[in-house]
Structures are given as structure tokens and as C-alpha cells.
Amino acid sequence: GKSLIIKTKDDVDLDAVWSTGRNEYAGRSTVIIFHGNSCVLDSMYKMAQWYHKYKFNILLITMRGYGDSTGDAVESGETGMIYDVDAAIHYVMATHKVPRDKLIVHGFSLGGALAAIGAYLYDVTLVLDQSFTSPSDVAASIIEKNKILGALVPKWISHGITKGAFPTGTSVANVGKNSDDVDSSPVRDDIETDGLLSLRKVYEIGRNENKLYNNCEVYIFWAKQDVLMKASFAEQFFRARYGVPPNDNPLLKQYTQLKKSRMSELDGPHGCMFCDFKQESENFMNFLIENGFKSNKSSDTDSTSTRSRKPSTLDLEYL
């Protein structure tokens, strides 16, 4: 891939790598991978290889305060994360002309919070990979398991949980819908912090009361032996996006089938990678085929078509 620097709107330099598959053309399926804590973009190499095998364009970035990226995650907090995500997605959409319905944001562990921000702002497909619903839920999970806040939870997040450092309602300047750049700008007009509440973002995408979301499907991975991110987080994410189980039997059957096509349990600890699990990788691939990111023809692992349907909905009751 090509190493580059992506500059954010608050003048932070993000270390990044842009990789193209064979025969690049405008509009081809693309993924942005957001790494977890104690990681940098290189940590996501194995995952990137999996996407590259299927001819995805790939953007890997290192979030501010990590690795060779400048900035300070502690000082800028959630606002800084929003700027990082905005810069990464705008780079892909504006520079490489990737449309929303061909873009995936894949967030690994802490990176799931950034990916959720991206899906919420830009109406793109979201992959939550062993991620948390909210910082306070992670803290509660650790206390429940009699664990201490360790390497898997950033010190600036654990400090924020205890000191109230994630204020909500703080307006983020210069991030929002741009009438002069509609194709590569957020779908929301006003962007505010919400305390890293990824579950709330997914819930608002699922409800879609303002009809802003036309592309944002959600896929969820969780790890069976994870002592940090509980399996219930995955269930909450699914229900937030797709609704609670219906009482009607025919609808319940559809709901169950949809759930199987949107979630995978990985038989490993926190930090294991889906690409090491054959059945779960195949299930995820079926999701990509269903949503127009990949052709289902064995001789054609690329996809140029646009989506012919709206995001999944069963007209279910939401939480």
C-alpha cells in the first residue's frame, strides 16, 4: 500500500496506508479499518490481507496519539475521535470517489467506537468487531468479572469514566453536511459529542426517524472467551439496529434468519480476528455479497453494481 498523512480539521496528522486491489476504478468496494487500543495500523495487517484478497480498497489509519500520528487522545477526547473519523472517510469519498453504498467502516475493539461515529455521520455500512456499547458498560463488565482496567482499555477512557470526562452535547466545529460537497460530506447537519455511546448511535440509525440512513447495515462480531466485551453487547447492538424479537411467528422466523446473517461468535479471546475462523468468515462474506460489496460469482470477486434495495427492516418494535 501507499503510506500517506491525512490531516484532520483540527490540524492533526494521521499516519495512514491506502491500498488498492487489482484494476481500481471509481466506486469499488472499500473498507476503512479502525484499530483497537495498544495498536497501530500495522496491527490490522492480517485483517487487511483478508479484504485485499477480495479486491477491496483499504484505508488503514492510526488514530491520534498512537504510533506515528500526532495529537493527544487524552486532551482532545471524543471530539478528536470525531475529527479523525471525519478525515478518514472524507479522504476516501472525496479523493477516491467512493460512494456511501460501497464503503464499510470496520472497527476493532476500541476502533468500534470510531466506526460507529463514521456510520452515524456518513451513512455507511458498519462492522462492530468485539466493541463496546459505552465506556461505562465496559467498566461494569470488568467489575463484574473482578478484573482491573488493563491494557485493553485506554487510560484516557478509564480516567474519563471515573472523572466524567466524556461530556455530552459539545458541538464539533466544521464537521457536518456541506451543501457544496454533498457526495462526500456527513448526512447530519450538527455534530455533537454523546459520551462515546455507540449503542445510541446504532439505535438512531435503526430508528431512522429523520430518513437520513439508506445504506447503513450492521454486522457484529463478538468473542466467546472475551472477558472485556460481553456477548450481551453484541445482542444489544443487533436489537438497536434491527429491533426486538417479534411475537408473530412468521416474522420471528425472518428475524432469526436476519440475526444469523448479521452476527458471528468467534471461538477465542478478545483480540482474535474473524479471518482466522472459516465458518464465521464465510458468514461475513455472505453479508458482503447480500449488500453488494462482492459478487457471488466465483470468477468475479469484485462488485461494480450499486445496491438495489434499502437496508433491512422488518418493521419491528425498537427498544
N, C-alpha and C positions, 0 to 999 in steps of 0.2 A: 504493500500500500504506500500511499504518499503521505509523508509527515507534513503537518501544517500547524499553524497557530490560528485559532478562532478567537476573535476579540469580542467581548461582551459589551453591552451598552453602558456598563459602569467601568469600562476600561480595564478589564482583567483579561489576561492572555491564557487561553485554554490549550493545553497540549492535545493534539488530535491526529488521527490517521484516517485517511479516506481511501477506501479500496473498492475497485470496480471488478465485476466479473467479466466474462468474455462478452464482446460485442455490445458495449454500453450504448444505450440510446435514452433519450429523454423519456421519463415516465416509468422506467423499470423498477421493479420491486426493490425497496431499500429498507435497511434497519439501522437504527441508532442504538448502540448498546451503552447503557449506563452502569458503571462498575459499583461494587459494594465498598464497605469501609475497609481500611487497611489494604486497599487495592489501587491499581492504576490501570490505564487502558490495556497494558500488556497482559494483565491478569485475565482478560476476557478473550485471549487468543484462541483457545480451543472452541469456544462458542462461535467466534467469528469464522473459524475454519468451517464449521458446520453450515453456516449461512452462505459462505463463499462457494461451497460445494454445489449449492443450488442457484448459483449465479446472482445472488443478491448484491447490490451495492451495500457497503458497510461504512458507517462512521463510528469510530471509537473515540471517546473523549475522556480526559482525566479531569474530574471536577476540581474547582478552585481549592487551593490549599493542600492538594495532594500531588505527589510526584513533581513533574516539571511545570505544572500550571501555577500561575501566580495567584495572588489574592489570599484571603484568610476566611475559611469557612466559619470560624467562631465569630469573627467580627461581623460578617455580612449575613450569617444565619440563613433563614428561609428565603429572604429577598435575594441573596446571592445565588441560591439554587435556582430560583426562577430565572434570573438573568442567564445562568449557564445553559439551562434547557432552551430558553428562547433563542440564544445564539446558535446552538447546535442545530435546532430544527430549521431556523431561518436560513442557515448556511446550505442545508440540503435542499430546501424547497426553492430558494432564490437562485443559488449558484448552479445547481444541477437539475433544476426544473422538475423535481419530483412532486407529483400531486398528492393530496392528502390520502386518497384511497390506495396509494401504493407505498405508504410509509408506516413502518412499525417502530414503536419505541419499546425497547426491551430493557427492563430494569431488574438488576440482580441485587437482592438483599436491600441495602440502603438505596441502591440505584432505582429501586421500585418507586420510591418517593419522587425522584426526579422524573421517571417515566410517567407516573400518574399526573404530575404537573403538565407534562408535554401533551398527553392525551386530552386533558381538561382544557388546555389553552388552544390546541390546534386541531382537535377532532381527527385524531389518527388512531390506528389500532394499537392496543396496549397489551403488553405481556408483563405480568407481575410474577416474578421468579423468586419465591421464598422471601417475600417482602412483608412489611408491617402495615397494619391498618392505621395506627397512630403511634407516636412516641410513648404515650402513657400506657398503651396496651402492651408494648414491648417491656416496659418496666414492670408491669403487673405480671406478665408471663415469667420474667426472671425471678421475681419474688416468690411466685408460686412454685417454681422449680428449685428454690433455695440456691440460686446461682447469683454471683455478683456480676455487676456490669463489667464485661471483659472486652477483649479485642474486637468482638463482633459489633459492639455498639460504640460509635464515636463518642469521645469525651465531651464534645460540644453538644451532642444530643442529650446524653445523660445529665450533663450540667443544666441544660435547658429544661429538662423535665422537672428537676428539683428546684430550680430557681425561677421558673416561669418565663424563660427566655424565648418563648415562641408566641409572641403577641399576635392576635388576630386583627384583621381589619386595617393593616398597614398598606397603604396604596403603593404599588410598584411603578415608578415613573418610567415612561417611554416604552412600556410593554402593553400592547393592546391592538385592536383592529385598526388597520391603516387603509383608508379608502383609496390611497394611491398605490397600494401594494396588496390588493385583496387576495391574490393567489398564494402569497407566502407570508401572510400575517395571521395572528391569532383570530379565532372566531368570536372571542369575548372582547367587549369594549373596555371594561375596567378590571384590572387585575389587583387582587389584594391577598395578603397572607392569610392563612387559616390555621396555622399551627401544625403544618405538615400532616393534615388529616386526609390521607389518601383515600380512606373509605368514603368520606364525604364527597370527594371529587368523583369517585366511581358511581356513587349514588345519584349525583346530579346528572351525570352522563346518562345513566339508566332512565331516570325520570324524563329528562329532555324536555322540560316544560317550556323552554323558550325556542325549541326546534333548532338548536344550534348544531346538533350532532347527527351526522348522516353516515359516518364511516367507522365510528369507534366501537369495534368489537373488542372483547377482553378474553385473554387466555391466562390461566393461573397454574403455576407450578408450586407445590409445597413438598417438603422433605419429611419422610416418615419418622426419622430419628432426630428431627430438629428440636433442640431444647430452647430455642430462642423465639422462633416464629411458629406459633401453634397452628395446627390443622384448622382450627376454628377461624383463623384469619382468612384462609382460602374460602371457606364456606361463606363468611360474611361478604367477601368481595363478590362472589358469584351472585348472592342474593341482592346485593346493592345494584349490580348491573342488570340482572335478568329477572328479579322478582322472587317472591317466596313461593314454596310449593303450592300448587292449586289443589282444591278439593275435588275438582272434576276429574274423573278417571282418564278420559281421552287426553285432556290437557296435561295431566300428571305424567302420562307416558311420554308426551312430547318434551315436557320439562326435564324428565330424567335423561332422555336421549341428548338434549341440548347440553345438560350438565356434563355428561360423559365426553362431549365434543369440545368442552371449554376448560377442562381441568385435568391435571395429571399429578399423581402422587409418585415421588421419586423415593426409591428404597435406599436411602442414605442419610447422612447427617447434613446439617446446614452447610451450604457451600458446595454441595455436589452439583454437577452440571447435567442438564437434561440430555445432552448429546451423548452421554455415556450409557444411556438407557434406551435399548432398541424399541420396545413397545411404546414407551412414552414419546420418543422422538417421532415414531410413525403416527401417533395420535395427533401430535402437534402439526406434523406435515399435512394431515388431512384437514386440519383447521386452515392452514395456509392455502390449500387447494380450494376449499369451500369459499374462501374470501378473496379469491382472485389474485393471490400473490405468487402462485405457481400453477403451471399447467398440470393436469392429471395424466398427460401423455408421457410415457416412459422415455420417449425420444426427445421430449421437449421439456426441460426443467426450468424454463423461463416463462414469463407471462406478460403479454403486452395488453391484454384486454382490461377494460375497466369493469368495475363491479356492476352487475346487472340487477342487484337487489338492495334493499335497505337493510340496515343492521337488524339482527334477530330480535324479535319481540313476540311474546305470546299473549300480550295484553293482560299481564299478570298484576296482581296486587304487589306493591312495593312496600319495603319495610317502613 
